[in-house]
Amino acid sequence: MDAFASAADLGKRLKRTFTSDEVEWIDELLADASAYLRDVIGQQVFPRTQTTYTAYPSGGREDLPVVPLVSVDAVTRNGDPIDFTYRPGHILVDCDTPCDVTVTHGYLTPPRELTRLACVLVSQTLLPLEAQLGLAVGGLSSAQLDDFRLSWADGGDKSGMFLTEHTEARIRTTYGLGDVHVGETAG
C-alpha cells in the first residue's frame, strides 16, 4: 500500500537528510504510519483505485461506501449492465436484488494533512527507535543529551505511533464516510 509520505517529505520537515541505508527504514515506518491513519479513517483514501463490491440495495437505494468518490463506473446484475441513477452518496436501482457496483475512489496524491500526520507519527517514534528502545516504550516526555537521559510521562499509555482523540475524530470526519466528496460520475 502506498504511504502518505516519503523519506524526503519527512527529511524536509525535520531539516534532516537520511542516508541511503535509513531511507528504506524510514519508508517502512511511513508505510506503518499510513496504515494506522487508514485504520483511523476507516477506508482507503489514497491512492486512487477502482473497486467492485456486491451491493444489497434497500428500497432501490444503495449507499456508496467509499469517499472521495470519483465516479460510479458500472452497476451490473449477473454480469449484465443495469440502469441506475446517481445521487450524492448513493445510487438508485430498479429493485432490491443484489447487484455489483464498480466505483473509482481516492485521491491522486495524498492530502497534505495526511502527509503531515504520517510524518508526525514517524517523527514521534524516531528518538526512541534511534536510541534502540523499541516501538513500545511509553510516552517519552523529555530527553537530555549531556549524561544521556530519557524520561517518560506515562507507563506505556501512548506507545509507538498514536494520534490524539481529537485528531483521530477530525480525520475520520474529513476523510471518512461522514463527508462525501464527489467528482464526475457515470450513469
Steps between C-alpha positions, in 0.01 A plus 500: 500500500634845413610717791362852546858634528854417395836517676561822303176650641606413855853627438367841389291532815783396730776687309681171473646293218461126542778272380424244232495233774247699703263576209365143481443499878330843497281400204393188693412711805304740277312203350415389857384853587287512184342163583419634847340812348294284261378297799399821679325634189334165435568476129748530214531868400829484306599392243207525261363156429208323335297265718215262422277379780170319532225739607175411672270793423219585736197664346700526178767711676864408551717729712848516352753386760803695376625858495630695330288362220629582154248307291245221495640295213251214469205334665432144386281207593613153391760670279244710311498881535197643679366854504577710804464858608781667687428731792771642728605214727270233353352343190145401418429172319180330381460249787654351814669206325877488568717664235868567442611863523833619359627835624818702468601672821795660675738789450765509224748641751479471878330795671761729658350447846546123473859548381563724801337259745699203364817704555387597852437136588843393380684796652353424845645149479845589364676592827405178683579294189835666442579444868417132432217500754241340272152608395314449827695707750217718630450874472841662484478833685859626490847422375832635628818484292777558757520186713236353269161460670142430386184549710147373448177670605276195488559131531432400142156655450628679188737240361632498147303697241186675623281804439296693750129416520417844358727448196359149440144637510589785263659279233210252523262789432714647222601182316252238621147424389355794692613736224415404141731652237378451146670544164357391168251214483381266229150370464 
